[in-house]
């Protein structure tokens, strides 16, 4: 699980850097994406803490969350018309 979290953390940091308001001043779309990315990271970090404390079984639901995060990453990286 630690490996999965590290991959997610690295993806978060990359996206956070890309959409950070300081990198894209005045761009409301980037600001909105940055907020969404931070909210998603907070949820995943909270889930990680629950797993570490034994309050959540890291089986199938975690895999679905990771897949959803990967799908979001793919969507963000896809070219736009």
PyMOL commands that set and color helices and strands:
alter all, ss='L'
color gray80, all
select helices_A, chain A and resi 2-19+28-52+60-77
alter helices_A, ss='H'
color red, helices_A
deselect
rebuild
show_as cartoon
